[in-house]
C-alpha cells in the first residue's frame, strides 16, 4: 500500500507529537486524535494537520478519524477503569480500512507468546503499577494487556511496538529490536522517546514487522553497540 494519509491516535502526548513530526517529515497527510482539553498542545502543527477532538475510546471519534487512512498509529494508554486501552484498540481494529497498517505502542510488560524473560526490577514495577492502579483507579494495566490480546488475535496488518524505559534527548537513530525481552541486545533498557516515535512511523512501511511485537532499545545504548560489535 502506498502510504499517503495516516491517523495518530493520542497525538497530543509527547510520543504522539514526535510521531506527528516524523509523519509530516515524510510528507504524509496527518489526522490527529486527542482529548478536547489537549487540542492546544498541537498548536505547533496548526494548519498542517487535521485534529479530531474526543476520547480515543469513543468509537464514533475513531470511525471519523481513521476514514480513508492508509495507516493508523495508536498510543495505548492504560488510563482509568473504563476500558480505555481496549476500547481504543477495538475501535481502531473495527473501523480502519481493509489493508491499513496498524501500529500500536505499549511497554515491555506486554508479552505475545509468554517467552519474554523479565528482570526483577521490571516485574516489581509492574506489580506496583497494578496495585496503585487498583487503589487509585487511575491506571489499568490489565486493560492494556486485554487490548493487546485483541490485537494479537486480529487478522489485520498490525504491529505492537513494545518500548523500553524512555528518556528525552536528540535522536540517536532508529532503535534496534528483538522478539523477546531478555535478549542481551535489550539489556540497556533505554530509548529516546523521539526514536520510539521514529520506530512507530517507520513500521508503517516495513512489512517485515507485520504480526510482530518488537521490543525496542536505543541503537546507541551499550547493549545495542555490544551486539553490533559481536556480529
N, C-alpha and C positions, 0 to 999 in steps of 0.2 A: 504493500500500500504506500502511495506517495503521501508523506506526512505534510499536511498544509495547515490544519487547524487543530489546536489542542485545547482541552479544558483542564484547568488546575483547580482541584477541589481542596480548599484550605489555603487559598492563595495569600492571605494576609499575614500568616505566620512567618517566622524567619526563614524556615525551609521553603515555604511557598513563594516568598518574594525572590529568593535566589532562583527558584525554578522558573518564575516568570521572566527574569532577566536572561537566563540561559535560553529559554524558548524564543524570546524576541531576538536574541543574538543569531539564532538560526533562521530567522525570517518567518517563523510560524505566526499565524493568527492566533491570538490567545483570548480565551474566555476564563475569567477567574470567579470562583465561588467563595464567599466568606460571610460571616455573620454581619448583619446590618451595622452593628456598632463598630465593626472593624474596617469598614469600607475606606475610611480616611487613611488607613495605613498603606493603601495602594495609590495615594495621590501622586507619587513619583512616576507612576505609569499612566497618568490621566491622558486620555486621547490616544493611547497606544494599545489598550486592551479593553475588552468588554467585561464589566463587572456585574455579576448576578448576586444580589444580596439575599441572604437567607441561611437557615440552618442546613448544614451539609447532609443531615439525615432526613431532610424534607424531600420526599420523593418528587413532588412537583417542581421544586427548585432544581434538582439534579436532572430531571427529564428535560427541562428547558435548557439547562447549561450544556449538556452533552450532545444536543441535537446537531447533527452534521459534523461532529468532531472525529478526526481520524485517530486521535489518541486522547487518553484521559490519565492524568497524574493525580493520585489521591493520597493525601496525608491522613492516615488512620489515627485519629486522636482518641485516646481512651477516656474521654471526659464523661463525668456524670453516671447516672444509673438508668438511663433511658435508651439503652442500646444505640449509643451514638456511633460507635465504630461499625457495628454490624449493620445498622440501618443505612449508614453511608455506603458501605461496601455493596450491600444488596441492591440499593438504588442504582449504583453505577453498573453493576452486573446486569440488571434488568433493562436499563434504558440506553446504554451505549450502543452505537450502531454495530451491526453484524460485521465482524472482522476488525473492529477497532483494537488498537493496542492499549491495554490497561495496565498501568504500573502503580503499585501501592507501596507506601512506606510504613515501616514499623521498626521494632528493635530486635536485637539478637534473641530475646527471650522467646520469640515465636519459633517453633520448630515444625518442619514439614513432615519429617519421617521418623522423628524420635532418636536420630543418630547423633545429634549435637551433644558435645561434652562441655558443660559449663563450669567456669571457675567458681569457687565457693563464694567469692565476693559478689558475683552476678546473681547467684541463687539467693543470697541474703538480701540483695537489693530488691529482687522480685518479690520475695516473701514479705518484706517490709512494705513495699508498694501495695500489695494486696491487702495487708492489714490496715494500712492508712486509708486505702480506698473504701473498705467496708465501714470503717469508723466515720469517715467524713462524707462519704457518698460523693466525692469529687472525682475520683478516678475508678475506672472499672477495667482492670487488665483482662479479666476473663472474657469481657465482651470483645476486646481486641483479638483474643485468641479465637473466639467464635467467628469474627469477621474473616479472619484468615482461613479458618476451616471451610467457610463457604467459598472463598476464592479458590482454594486448592481443589475443591470438588467441581468447580465450574469448567465448562468446555470452551470458555472464552480465551482470548490470546493474552493471558495475564503474566505478570512478573511481580513478585513480592520482594522488595529490596529491604534487607534487614541491616539496620545501621548499628554501628558500634557507639561508644561514647562520642560525643561531639564537642568541638571547640570552634571558636571563631578564628579568623585569620585569612590571609591571602590564599588563593587557590594553589594547591600543590600538584594538581592534575587529576586525572581520572583514577578513582580508588581501585584497588585490586580486590578480588573476592574469592570465596570458597563456598562450597555447598554446605559445609558443616562448621559450626562453632567448635573450637578445639583444635582446628588445623593450625599448625605453628605460624603460618603466614598471618594469622589474625591476632597473634598474641599481644601486640601493642594496644589493641582496643581503643583506638582514637582515629577520628576522621574529621577533617574540616567540614563544617556544615555546608559551605559553598560547594564542596566537592561531592557531598552526599546528593545535593541537588543536581549537580552535573551528571552523576551516575544515573539518576532517575530520568533525566531528559535524554541522555544518550541511549538508554534502554528502549526508548520508543522505536528506534530504527535498528535495533540489534536483535534479529530474530533468534539468535543463539540463546537468548535469555527467556524466550517464551517457555512457560511452565517450569521456570526455575525460581528458587528463593535464595538468591545470593546474599551471603553475609559479607559485608564490606569492611575495609580498613584503609586508611590513608596510604597512598603509594610511596610516600617518603618516610613512613614510620620505620623504626628499626627492624621490626619483624618482616615487613614487606621488602626492605632492602636486603635483608639476610637471605630471604627466599630467592630474590633475583640473582644474588651472588652465587647461590648454590646451583643455578641452572647451567 
